[in-house]
Amino acid sequence: VNMNFNPVMNFSSASSQNFDITGDLAIGGQQSVATFAVADASAGARYFLEPKATGNNLLQFRSTTQGNSTLTLSNGTSVTNTLAGTGASVLYSGWRATGTLFAGVNGNAGTSVASATNWVNGPLSLGAAYNQTAFTNGKIPEVVEYSKSLTAIERQRVNSYLSLKYGITMDQSTIQDYLASD
C-alpha cells in the first residue's frame, strides 16, 4: 500500500493500531507550533496528533471529514478549515502563531481564531482520538511537527515539499507558487 509510491501507515479503526508518542514532542507550554499531515481522502476521521489522556489545553490535530482540518485545545478553543474538491490525497496543516490558532488544507491558509492559552505537557497518540475514544480508518503516510512558529514562506516550503512528494495540488484560490525546500 502506498501513496504516490511512498509508504504509508494503514490504520483500520482498531485500538491496537495507533502509535503512542512518548512525551509531547516539545510542544507543551509553547506559544507557537506548526503541524502538517498527509492522509488519503477516503471517508472517515484521521487523528494526527491527539492527547492520550483527558485534561484541559492539550493539543488535538485531526481531520473529521475529507478536506477538513481542525486544530483544537481540549478546553474547546478550536479552528477548522474545510476545502472542497480535494484529490485522492489531502495535505492538512494547523499552526499557532502567538495568540492565534490557524487551520489549512492543501496549502490554503484557511481560517483563524484567537487563543492566548498555552498547550500543556501530555503524551500524544497518532491514529487514536482524544483519550483513545475513536481510531483512524485510513492511510497516513506522514506527520510533521515543529515546536516553533514558522514564517509564511517556511509554511509554504513545507506545503510545497509535501504536495510534490504525495502528488497533491496546492489550493490556488489565492495564487501561490511551489517553493523549493532547500
Secondary structure, DSSP 8 states (H G I E B T S, - for coil): -EETTEE-EEEES-TTS-EEESS-TT-TT-S-EEEEEEEE-SSS-EEEEEESS--SS-EEEEESSTTEEEEEETTS-EEEEE-SS--SEEEEEEEEETTEEEEEETTEEEEEEE---------EEESB-GGG-SB-EEEE-EEEEESS---HHHHHHHHHHHHHHHT-----SS--------
